Amino acid sequence: MSFNDVLDSINKRRRTEERNKTFVKFALGMGLAATIGLVKGILYAPKSGKETREDLKNKAAETVDAIREKVRNGARALKITKEKVAEELHDVIKAEKVPTKKKK
């Protein structure tokens, strides 16, 4: 390894460390900003905590109901598709049926 390679390696490591420090500072700043926003949101919320929890509960129930309905619709569609494919496969097998040799 030449002297220039060693210097390049050292410089590369320094740049990587600087980038990592910059990222950590950025992440800490974002975390702090999110925390401040959360606290401000709670302090200045137009509804009481009880009302907010009730709203969240209702929204969660609506979401669960919507997901259940989508799963039911998907299951129905899958069943219909399965029946159609089975019918088409049966028709193809029936139309292309080749006599098989019987073993003696």
Backbone as XML, in Angstrom:
<?xml version="1.0"?>
<chain id="A" units="angstrom">
  <residue number="1" name="MET">
    <atom name="N" x="0.853" y="-1.164" z="0.000"/>
    <atom name="CA" x="0.000" y="0.000" z="0.000"/>
    <atom name="C" x="0.906" y="1.236" z="0.000"/>
  </residue>
  <residue number="2" name="SER">
    <atom name="N" x="0.652" y="2.130" z="-0.926"/>
    <atom name="CA" x="1.493" y="3.320" z="-1.042"/>
    <atom name="C" x="1.055" y="4.396" z="-0.044"/>
  </residue>
  <residue number="3" name="PHE">
    <atom name="N" x="1.909" y="5.382" z="0.085"/>
    <atom name="CA" x="1.634" y="6.495" z="0.996"/>
    <atom name="C" x="0.352" y="7.223" z="0.592"/>
  </residue>
  <residue number="4" name="ASN">
    <atom name="N" x="0.150" y="7.411" z="-0.741"/>
    <atom name="CA" x="-1.067" y="8.091" z="-1.224"/>
    <atom name="C" x="-2.325" y="7.290" z="-0.895"/>
  </residue>
  <residue number="5" name="ASP">
    <atom name="N" x="-2.210" y="5.962" z="-0.980"/>
    <atom name="CA" x="-3.353" y="5.116" z="-0.631"/>
    <atom name="C" x="-3.718" y="5.264" z="0.848"/>
  </residue>
  <residue number="6" name="VAL">
    <atom name="N" x="-2.695" y="5.343" z="1.682"/>
    <atom name="CA" x="-2.933" y="5.516" z="3.119"/>
    <atom name="C" x="-3.607" y="6.858" z="3.382"/>
  </residue>
  <residue number="7" name="LEU">
    <atom name="N" x="-3.103" y="7.918" z="2.728"/>
    <atom name="CA" x="-3.719" y="9.242" z="2.894"/>
    <atom name="C" x="-5.161" y="9.249" z="2.397"/>
  </residue>
  <residue number="8" name="ASP">
    <atom name="N" x="-5.398" y="8.614" z="1.241"/>
    <atom name="CA" x="-6.764" y="8.532" z="0.711"/>
    <atom name="C" x="-7.679" y="7.798" z="1.687"/>
  </residue>
  <residue number="9" name="SER">
    <atom name="N" x="-7.183" y="6.719" z="2.263"/>
    <atom name="CA" x="-7.975" y="5.945" z="3.218"/>
    <atom name="C" x="-8.314" y="6.780" z="4.453"/>
  </residue>
  <residue number="10" name="ILE">
    <atom name="N" x="-7.321" y="7.518" z="4.945"/>
    <atom name="CA" x="-7.547" y="8.374" z="6.121"/>
    <atom name="C" x="-8.563" y="9.462" z="5.796"/>
  </residue>
  <residue number="11" name="ASN">
    <atom name="N" x="-8.413" y="10.099" z="4.643"/>
    <atom name="CA" x="-9.350" y="11.155" z="4.242"/>
    <atom name="C" x="-10.758" y="10.610" z="4.046"/>
  </residue>
  <residue number="12" name="LYS">
    <atom name="N" x="-10.839" y="9.421" z="3.469"/>
    <atom name="CA" x="-12.157" y="8.802" z="3.256"/>
    <atom name="C" x="-12.830" y="8.526" z="4.603"/>
  </residue>
  <residue number="13" name="ARG">
    <atom name="N" x="-12.054" y="8.014" z="5.563"/>
    <atom name="CA" x="-12.592" y="7.730" z="6.888"/>
    <atom name="C" x="-13.063" y="9.015" z="7.566"/>
  </residue>
  <residue number="14" name="ARG">
    <atom name="N" x="-12.297" y="10.094" z="7.424"/>
    <atom name="CA" x="-12.689" y="11.382" z="8.015"/>
    <atom name="C" x="-13.985" y="11.895" z="7.400"/>
  </residue>
  <residue number="15" name="ARG">
    <atom name="N" x="-14.099" y="11.782" z="6.068"/>
    <atom name="CA" x="-15.332" y="12.238" z="5.401"/>
    <atom name="C" x="-16.532" y="11.425" z="5.876"/>
  </residue>
  <residue number="16" name="THR">
    <atom name="N" x="-16.333" y="10.124" z="6.018"/>
    <atom name="CA" x="-17.414" y="9.256" z="6.498"/>
    <atom name="C" x="-17.821" y="9.637" z="7.916"/>
  </residue>
  <residue number="17" name="GLU">
    <atom name="N" x="-16.840" y="9.896" z="8.777"/>
    <atom name="CA" x="-17.146" y="10.305" z="10.150"/>
    <atom name="C" x="-17.891" y="11.631" z="10.179"/>
  </residue>
  <residue number="18" name="GLU">
    <atom name="N" x="-17.490" y="12.565" z="9.330"/>
    <atom name="CA" x="-18.175" y="13.866" z="9.265"/>
    <atom name="C" x="-19.621" y="13.690" z="8.800"/>
  </residue>
  <residue number="19" name="ARG">
    <atom name="N" x="-19.813" y="12.840" z="7.787"/>
    <atom name="CA" x="-21.180" y="12.582" z="7.309"/>
    <atom name="C" x="-22.018" y="11.953" z="8.409"/>
  </residue>
  <residue number="20" name="ASN">
    <atom name="N" x="-21.433" y="11.019" z="9.135"/>
    <atom name="CA" x="-22.164" y="10.372" z="10.228"/>
    <atom name="C" x="-22.541" y="11.377" z="11.312"/>
  </residue>
  <residue number="21" name="LYS">
    <atom name="N" x="-21.600" y="12.263" z="11.668"/>
    <atom name="CA" x="-21.896" y="13.294" z="12.669"/>
    <atom name="C" x="-23.009" y="14.211" z="12.184"/>
  </residue>
  <residue number="22" name="THR">
    <atom name="N" x="-22.949" y="14.582" z="10.900"/>
    <atom name="CA" x="-23.978" y="15.452" z="10.331"/>
    <atom name="C" x="-25.338" y="14.768" z="10.380"/>
  </residue>
  <residue number="23" name="PHE">
    <atom name="N" x="-25.366" y="13.469" z="10.041"/>
    <atom name="CA" x="-26.626" y="12.732" z="10.062"/>
    <atom name="C" x="-27.178" y="12.647" z="11.483"/>
  </residue>
  <residue number="24" name="VAL">
    <atom name="N" x="-26.314" y="12.382" z="12.449"/>
    <atom name="CA" x="-26.759" y="12.286" z="13.845"/>
    <atom name="C" x="-27.349" y="13.613" z="14.297"/>
  </residue>
  <residue number="25" name="LYS">
    <atom name="N" x="-26.680" y="14.717" z="13.952"/>
    <atom name="CA" x="-27.204" y="16.040" z="14.314"/>
    <atom name="C" x="-28.566" y="16.268" z="13.668"/>
  </residue>
  <residue number="26" name="PHE">
    <atom name="N" x="-28.684" y="15.896" z="12.388"/>
    <atom name="CA" x="-29.951" y="16.060" z="11.678"/>
    <atom name="C" x="-31.051" y="15.226" z="12.340"/>
  </residue>
  <residue number="27" name="ALA">
    <atom name="N" x="-30.741" y="13.959" z="12.645"/>
    <atom name="CA" x="-31.729" y="13.069" z="13.262"/>
    <atom name="C" x="-32.157" y="13.592" z="14.635"/>
  </residue>
  <residue number="28" name="LEU">
    <atom name="N" x="-31.199" y="14.073" z="15.418"/>
    <atom name="CA" x="-31.548" y="14.632" z="16.731"/>
    <atom name="C" x="-32.431" y="15.866" z="16.580"/>
  </residue>
  <residue number="29" name="GLY">
    <atom name="N" x="-32.109" y="16.710" z="15.608"/>
    <atom name="CA" x="-32.929" y="17.899" z="15.359"/>
    <atom name="C" x="-34.343" y="17.532" z="14.955"/>
  </residue>
  <residue number="30" name="MET">
    <atom name="N" x="-34.475" y="16.520" z="14.090"/>
    <atom name="CA" x="-35.810" y="16.083" z="13.666"/>
    <atom name="C" x="-36.583" y="15.492" z="14.843"/>
  </residue>
  <residue number="31" name="GLY">
    <atom name="N" x="-35.908" y="14.703" z="15.662"/>
    <atom name="CA" x="-36.565" y="14.127" z="16.836"/>
    <atom name="C" x="-37.025" y="15.202" z="17.806"/>
  </residue>
  <residue number="32" name="LEU">
    <atom name="N" x="-36.181" y="16.193" z="18.022"/>
    <atom name="CA" x="-36.536" y="17.300" z="18.908"/>
    <atom name="C" x="-37.718" y="18.085" z="18.345"/>
  </residue>
  <residue number="33" name="ALA">
    <atom name="N" x="-37.684" y="18.348" z="17.037"/>
    <atom name="CA" x="-38.785" y="19.087" z="16.409"/>
    <atom name="C" x="-40.093" y="18.303" z="16.505"/>
  </residue>
  <residue number="34" name="ALA">
    <atom name="N" x="-40.018" y="16.986" z="16.296"/>
    <atom name="CA" x="-41.226" y="16.161" z="16.397"/>
    <atom name="C" x="-41.774" y="16.169" z="17.821"/>
  </residue>
  <residue number="35" name="THR">
    <atom name="N" x="-40.890" y="16.095" z="18.790"/>
    <atom name="CA" x="-41.318" y="16.120" z="20.194"/>
    <atom name="C" x="-41.976" y="17.450" z="20.543"/>
  </residue>
  <residue number="36" name="ILE">
    <atom name="N" x="-41.360" y="18.536" z="20.116"/>
    <atom name="CA" x="-41.937" y="19.864" z="20.377"/>
    <atom name="C" x="-43.304" y="19.984" z="19.707"/>
  </residue>
  <residue number="37" name="GLY">
    <atom name="N" x="-43.412" y="19.498" z="18.469"/>
    <atom name="CA" x="-44.693" y="19.541" z="17.765"/>
    <atom name="C" x="-45.757" y="18.725" z="18.467"/>
  </residue>
  <residue number="38" name="LEU">
    <atom name="N" x="-45.377" y="17.563" z="18.971"/>
    <atom name="CA" x="-46.325" y="16.714" z="19.693"/>
    <atom name="C" x="-46.821" y="17.407" z="20.958"/>
  </residue>
  <residue number="39" name="VAL">
    <atom name="N" x="-45.900" y="17.974" z="21.711"/>
    <atom name="CA" x="-46.277" y="18.668" z="22.949"/>
    <atom name="C" x="-47.181" y="19.856" z="22.642"/>
  </residue>
  <residue number="40" name="LYS">
    <atom name="N" x="-46.814" y="20.646" z="21.623"/>
    <atom name="CA" x="-47.661" y="21.791" z="21.256"/>
    <atom name="C" x="-49.046" y="21.321" z="20.819"/>
  </residue>
  <residue number="41" name="GLY">
    <atom name="N" x="-49.082" y="20.238" z="20.062"/>
    <atom name="CA" x="-50.367" y="19.714" z="19.607"/>
    <atom name="C" x="-51.256" y="19.295" z="20.751"/>
  </residue>
  <residue number="42" name="ILE">
    <atom name="N" x="-50.665" y="18.654" z="21.736"/>
    <atom name="CA" x="-51.444" y="18.225" z="22.903"/>
    <atom name="C" x="-51.904" y="19.428" z="23.720"/>
  </residue>
  <residue number="43" name="LEU">
    <atom name="N" x="-51.012" y="20.392" z="23.909"/>
    <atom name="CA" x="-51.367" y="21.561" z="24.721"/>
    <atom name="C" x="-52.433" y="22.430" z="24.060"/>
  </residue>
  <residue number="44" name="TYR">
    <atom name="N" x="-52.389" y="22.536" z="22.757"/>
    <atom name="CA" x="-53.313" y="23.429" z="22.057"/>
    <atom name="C" x="-54.431" y="22.684" z="21.332"/>
  </residue>
  <residue number="45" name="ALA">
    <atom name="N" x="-54.633" y="21.422" z="21.658"/>
    <atom name="CA" x="-55.677" y="20.639" z="21.005"/>
    <atom name="C" x="-57.047" y="21.221" z="21.338"/>
  </residue>
  <residue number="46" name="PRO">
    <atom name="N" x="-57.926" y="21.317" z="20.327"/>
    <atom name="CA" x="-59.251" y="21.886" z="20.572"/>
    <atom name="C" x="-60.186" y="20.941" z="21.329"/>
  </residue>
  <residue number="47" name="LYS">
    <atom name="N" x="-59.828" y="19.667" z="21.411"/>
    <atom name="CA" x="-60.686" y="18.705" z="22.094"/>
    <atom name="C" x="-59.989" y="18.216" z="23.356"/>
  </residue>
  <residue number="48" name="SER">
    <atom name="N" x="-60.802" y="17.694" z="24.253"/>
    <atom name="CA" x="-60.227" y="17.113" z="25.465"/>
    <atom name="C" x="-59.600" y="15.765" z="25.115"/>
  </residue>
  <residue number="49" name="GLY">
    <atom name="N" x="-58.787" y="15.273" z="26.024"/>
    <atom name="CA" x="-58.150" y="13.977" z="25.799"/>
    <atom name="C" x="-59.168" y="12.871" z="25.628"/>
  </residue>
  <residue number="50" name="LYS">
    <atom name="N" x="-60.250" y="12.941" z="26.408"/>
    <atom name="CA" x="-61.291" y="11.919" z="26.328"/>
    <atom name="C" x="-61.942" y="11.931" z="24.951"/>
  </residue>
  <residue number="51" name="GLU">
    <atom name="N" x="-62.231" y="13.122" z="24.434"/>
    <atom name="CA" x="-62.842" y="13.230" z="23.106"/>
    <atom name="C" x="-61.884" y="12.737" z="22.024"/>
  </residue>
  <residue number="52" name="THR">
    <atom name="N" x="-60.624" y="13.077" z="22.168"/>
    <atom name="CA" x="-59.629" y="12.645" z="21.187"/>
    <atom name="C" x="-59.504" y="11.128" z="21.186"/>
  </residue>
  <residue number="53" name="ARG">
    <atom name="N" x="-59.462" y="10.512" z="22.363"/>
    <atom name="CA" x="-59.383" y="9.051" z="22.440"/>
    <atom name="C" x="-60.624" y="8.410" z="21.836"/>
  </residue>
  <residue number="54" name="GLU">
    <atom name="N" x="-61.790" y="9.006" z="22.078"/>
    <atom name="CA" x="-63.038" y="8.485" z="21.511"/>
    <atom name="C" x="-62.995" y="8.570" z="19.986"/>
  </residue>
  <residue number="55" name="ASP">
    <atom name="N" x="-62.513" y="9.697" z="19.460"/>
    <atom name="CA" x="-62.387" y="9.846" z="18.007"/>
    <atom name="C" x="-61.443" y="8.796" z="17.424"/>
  </residue>
  <residue number="56" name="LEU">
    <atom name="N" x="-60.314" y="8.584" z="18.107"/>
    <atom name="CA" x="-59.362" y="7.575" z="17.636"/>
    <atom name="C" x="-59.981" y="6.181" z="17.662"/>
  </residue>
  <residue number="57" name="LYS">
    <atom name="N" x="-60.734" y="5.892" z="18.722"/>
    <atom name="CA" x="-61.394" y="4.595" z="18.849"/>
    <atom name="C" x="-62.393" y="4.390" z="17.711"/>
  </residue>
  <residue number="58" name="ASN">
    <atom name="N" x="-63.202" y="5.423" z="17.434"/>
    <atom name="CA" x="-64.191" y="5.330" z="16.361"/>
    <atom name="C" x="-63.527" y="5.167" z="14.998"/>
  </residue>
  <residue number="59" name="LYS">
    <atom name="N" x="-62.462" y="5.931" z="14.770"/>
    <atom name="CA" x="-61.763" y="5.848" z="13.489"/>
    <atom name="C" x="-61.132" y="4.473" z="13.315"/>
  </residue>
  <residue number="60" name="ALA">
    <atom name="N" x="-60.578" y="3.918" z="14.398"/>
    <atom name="CA" x="-59.991" y="2.580" z="14.338"/>
    <atom name="C" x="-61.064" y="1.546" z="14.012"/>
  </residue>
  <residue number="61" name="ALA">
    <atom name="N" x="-62.238" y="1.677" z="14.628"/>
    <atom name="CA" x="-63.336" y="0.743" z="14.362"/>
    <atom name="C" x="-63.788" y="0.854" z="12.909"/>
  </residue>
  <residue number="62" name="GLU">
    <atom name="N" x="-63.880" y="2.077" z="12.388"/>
    <atom name="CA" x="-64.254" y="2.270" z="10.987"/>
    <atom name="C" x="-63.231" y="1.632" z="10.056"/>
  </residue>
  <residue number="63" name="THR">
    <atom name="N" x="-61.965" y="1.788" z="10.391"/>
    <atom name="CA" x="-60.906" y="1.219" z="9.563"/>
    <atom name="C" x="-60.970" y="-0.301" z="9.574"/>
  </residue>
  <residue number="64" name="VAL">
    <atom name="N" x="-61.188" y="-0.892" z="10.743"/>
    <atom name="CA" x="-61.300" y="-2.349" z="10.842"/>
    <atom name="C" x="-62.490" y="-2.835" z="10.024"/>
  </residue>
  <residue number="65" name="ASP">
    <atom name="N" x="-63.626" y="-2.147" z="10.110"/>
    <atom name="CA" x="-64.803" y="-2.535" z="9.332"/>
    <atom name="C" x="-64.527" y="-2.445" z="7.837"/>
  </residue>
  <residue number="66" name="ALA">
    <atom name="N" x="-63.845" y="-1.389" z="7.409"/>
    <atom name="CA" x="-63.521" y="-1.229" z="5.990"/>
    <atom name="C" x="-62.597" y="-2.344" z="5.517"/>
  </residue>
  <residue number="67" name="ILE">
    <atom name="N" x="-61.629" y="-2.710" z="6.344"/>
    <atom name="CA" x="-60.708" y="-3.792" z="5.976"/>
    <atom name="C" x="-61.458" y="-5.109" z="5.885"/>
  </residue>
  <residue number="68" name="ARG">
    <atom name="N" x="-62.345" y="-5.366" z="6.846"/>
    <atom name="CA" x="-63.140" y="-6.606" z="6.809"/>
    <atom name="C" x="-63.966" y="-6.686" z="5.529"/>
  </residue>
  <residue number="69" name="GLU">
    <atom name="N" x="-64.600" y="-5.575" z="5.156"/>
    <atom name="CA" x="-65.419" y="-5.554" z="3.944"/>
    <atom name="C" x="-64.566" y="-5.819" z="2.707"/>
  </residue>
  <residue number="70" name="LYS">
    <atom name="N" x="-63.387" y="-5.219" z="2.656"/>
    <atom name="CA" x="-62.503" y="-5.438" z="1.513"/>
    <atom name="C" x="-62.047" y="-6.892" z="1.448"/>
  </residue>
  <residue number="71" name="VAL">
    <atom name="N" x="-61.770" y="-7.494" z="2.601"/>
    <atom name="CA" x="-61.364" y="-8.899" z="2.627"/>
    <atom name="C" x="-62.515" y="-9.779" z="2.157"/>
  </residue>
  <residue number="72" name="ARG">
    <atom name="N" x="-63.731" y="-9.490" z="2.612"/>
    <atom name="CA" x="-64.897" y="-10.268" z="2.170"/>
    <atom name="C" x="-65.084" y="-10.156" z="0.660"/>
  </residue>
  <residue number="73" name="ASN">
    <atom name="N" x="-65.007" y="-8.928" z="0.141"/>
    <atom name="CA" x="-65.153" y="-8.733" z="-1.303"/>
    <atom name="C" x="-64.056" y="-9.460" z="-2.067"/>
  </residue>
  <residue number="74" name="GLY">
    <atom name="N" x="-62.840" y="-9.400" z="-1.549"/>
    <atom name="CA" x="-61.730" y="-10.097" z="-2.197"/>
    <atom name="C" x="-61.932" y="-11.602" z="-2.177"/>
  </residue>
  <residue number="75" name="ALA">
    <atom name="N" x="-62.438" y="-12.126" z="-1.064"/>
    <atom name="CA" x="-62.687" y="-13.564" z="-0.955"/>
    <atom name="C" x="-63.771" y="-13.995" z="-1.938"/>
  </residue>
  <residue number="76" name="ARG">
    <atom name="N" x="-64.829" y="-13.176" z="-2.061"/>
    <atom name="CA" x="-65.885" y="-13.490" z="-3.034"/>
    <atom name="C" x="-65.334" y="-13.497" z="-4.456"/>
  </residue>
  <residue number="77" name="ALA">
    <atom name="N" x="-64.557" y="-12.480" z="-4.780"/>
    <atom name="CA" x="-63.983" y="-12.389" z="-6.126"/>
    <atom name="C" x="-63.048" y="-13.566" z="-6.392"/>
  </residue>
  <residue number="78" name="LEU">
    <atom name="N" x="-62.278" y="-13.954" z="-5.390"/>
    <atom name="CA" x="-61.367" y="-15.081" z="-5.542"/>
    <atom name="C" x="-62.136" y="-16.380" z="-5.754"/>
  </residue>
  <residue number="79" name="LYS">
    <atom name="N" x="-63.231" y="-16.551" z="-5.018"/>
    <atom name="CA" x="-64.043" y="-17.763" z="-5.171"/>
    <atom name="C" x="-64.640" y="-17.831" z="-6.572"/>
  </residue>
  <residue number="80" name="ILE">
    <atom name="N" x="-65.155" y="-16.708" z="-7.064"/>
    <atom name="CA" x="-65.733" y="-16.667" z="-8.410"/>
    <atom name="C" x="-64.663" y="-16.982" z="-9.450"/>
  </residue>
  <residue number="81" name="THR">
    <atom name="N" x="-63.492" y="-16.383" z="-9.294"/>
    <atom name="CA" x="-62.403" y="-16.632" z="-10.237"/>
    <atom name="C" x="-61.982" y="-18.092" z="-10.198"/>
  </residue>
  <residue number="82" name="LYS">
    <atom name="N" x="-61.898" y="-18.662" z="-8.998"/>
    <atom name="CA" x="-61.516" y="-20.067" z="-8.860"/>
    <atom name="C" x="-62.522" y="-20.968" z="-9.574"/>
  </residue>
  <residue number="83" name="GLU">
    <atom name="N" x="-63.810" y="-20.672" z="-9.405"/>
    <atom name="CA" x="-64.839" y="-21.478" z="-10.055"/>
    <atom name="C" x="-64.754" y="-21.359" z="-11.570"/>
  </residue>
  <residue number="84" name="LYS">
    <atom name="N" x="-64.513" y="-20.143" z="-12.075"/>
    <atom name="CA" x="-64.388" y="-19.952" z="-13.522"/>
    <atom name="C" x="-63.185" y="-20.702" z="-14.077"/>
  </residue>
  <residue number="85" name="VAL">
    <atom name="N" x="-62.061" y="-20.612" z="-13.384"/>
    <atom name="CA" x="-60.853" y="-21.300" z="-13.847"/>
    <atom name="C" x="-61.061" y="-22.808" z="-13.811"/>
  </residue>
  <residue number="86" name="ALA">
    <atom name="N" x="-61.676" y="-23.315" z="-12.760"/>
    <atom name="CA" x="-61.930" y="-24.750" z="-12.659"/>
    <atom name="C" x="-62.843" y="-25.209" z="-13.790"/>
  </residue>
  <residue number="87" name="GLU">
    <atom name="N" x="-63.866" y="-24.407" z="-14.087"/>
    <atom name="CA" x="-64.788" y="-24.748" z="-15.171"/>
    <atom name="C" x="-64.073" y="-24.737" z="-16.523"/>
  </residue>
  <residue number="88" name="GLU">
    <atom name="N" x="-63.260" y="-23.702" z="-16.761"/>
    <atom name="CA" x="-62.527" y="-23.623" z="-18.024"/>
    <atom name="C" x="-61.526" y="-24.767" z="-18.142"/>
  </residue>
  <residue number="89" name="LEU">
    <atom name="N" x="-60.859" y="-25.109" z="-17.058"/>
    <atom name="CA" x="-59.911" y="-26.215" z="-17.073"/>
    <atom name="C" x="-60.634" y="-27.520" z="-17.362"/>
  </residue>
  <residue number="90" name="HIS">
    <atom name="N" x="-61.784" y="-27.699" z="-16.753"/>
    <atom name="CA" x="-62.581" y="-28.903" z="-17.004"/>
    <atom name="C" x="-62.975" y="-28.979" z="-18.471"/>
  </residue>
  <residue number="91" name="ASP">
    <atom name="N" x="-63.399" y="-27.846" z="-19.052"/>
    <atom name="CA" x="-63.779" y="-27.815" z="-20.465"/>
    <atom name="C" x="-62.597" y="-28.142" z="-21.370"/>
  </residue>
  <residue number="92" name="VAL">
    <atom name="N" x="-61.436" y="-27.609" z="-21.047"/>
    <atom name="CA" x="-60.244" y="-27.876" z="-21.862"/>
    <atom name="C" x="-59.866" y="-29.343" z="-21.777"/>
  </residue>
  <residue number="93" name="ILE">
    <atom name="N" x="-59.891" y="-29.895" z="-20.586"/>
    <atom name="CA" x="-59.549" y="-31.313" z="-20.419"/>
    <atom name="C" x="-60.554" y="-32.180" z="-21.156"/>
  </residue>
  <residue number="94" name="LYS">
    <atom name="N" x="-61.815" y="-31.826" z="-21.071"/>
    <atom name="CA" x="-62.871" y="-32.595" z="-21.727"/>
    <atom name="C" x="-62.728" y="-32.513" z="-23.243"/>
  </residue>
  <residue number="95" name="ALA">
    <atom name="N" x="-62.424" y="-31.314" z="-23.771"/>
    <atom name="CA" x="-62.299" y="-31.121" z="-25.216"/>
    <atom name="C" x="-61.060" y="-31.807" z="-25.778"/>
  </residue>
  <residue number="96" name="GLU">
    <atom name="N" x="-60.004" y="-31.887" z="-25.011"/>
    <atom name="CA" x="-58.758" y="-32.455" z="-25.511"/>
    <atom name="C" x="-58.474" y="-33.826" z="-24.923"/>
  </residue>
  <residue number="97" name="LYS">
    <atom name="N" x="-59.497" y="-34.496" z="-24.502"/>
    <atom name="CA" x="-59.294" y="-35.790" z="-23.869"/>
    <atom name="C" x="-58.771" y="-36.776" z="-24.898"/>
  </residue>
  <residue number="98" name="VAL">
    <atom name="N" x="-57.657" y="-37.405" z="-24.550"/>
    <atom name="CA" x="-57.029" y="-38.386" z="-25.425"/>
    <atom name="C" x="-57.190" y="-39.739" z="-24.762"/>
  </residue>
  <residue number="99" name="PRO">
    <atom name="N" x="-57.589" y="-40.731" z="-25.568"/>
    <atom name="CA" x="-57.738" y="-42.055" z="-24.956"/>
    <atom name="C" x="-56.389" y="-42.546" z="-24.423"/>
  </residue>
  <residue number="100" name="THR">
    <atom name="N" x="-56.423" y="-43.095" z="-23.277"/>
    <atom name="CA" x="-55.190" y="-43.609" z="-22.683"/>
    <atom name="C" x="-55.125" y="-45.109" z="-22.872"/>
  </residue>
  <residue number="101" name="LYS">
    <atom name="N" x="-53.886" y="-45.617" z="-22.907"/>
    <atom name="CA" x="-53.700" y="-47.060" z="-23.054"/>
    <atom name="C" x="-54.034" y="-47.730" z="-21.732"/>
  </residue>
  <residue number="102" name="LYS">
    <atom name="N" x="-54.685" y="-48.850" z="-21.852"/>
    <atom name="CA" x="-54.984" y="-49.616" z="-20.651"/>
    <atom name="C" x="-53.871" y="-50.623" z="-20.433"/>
  </residue>
  <residue number="103" name="LYS">
    <atom name="N" x="-53.461" y="-50.759" z="-19.194"/>
    <atom name="CA" x="-52.419" y="-51.725" z="-18.869"/>
    <atom name="C" x="-52.999" y="-53.118" z="-18.901"/>
  </residue>
  <residue number="104" name="LYS">
    <atom name="N" x="-52.196" y="-54.052" z="-19.385"/>
    <atom name="CA" x="-52.637" y="-55.450" z="-19.453"/>
    <atom name="C" x="-52.193" y="-56.227" z="-18.267"/>
  </residue>
</chain>
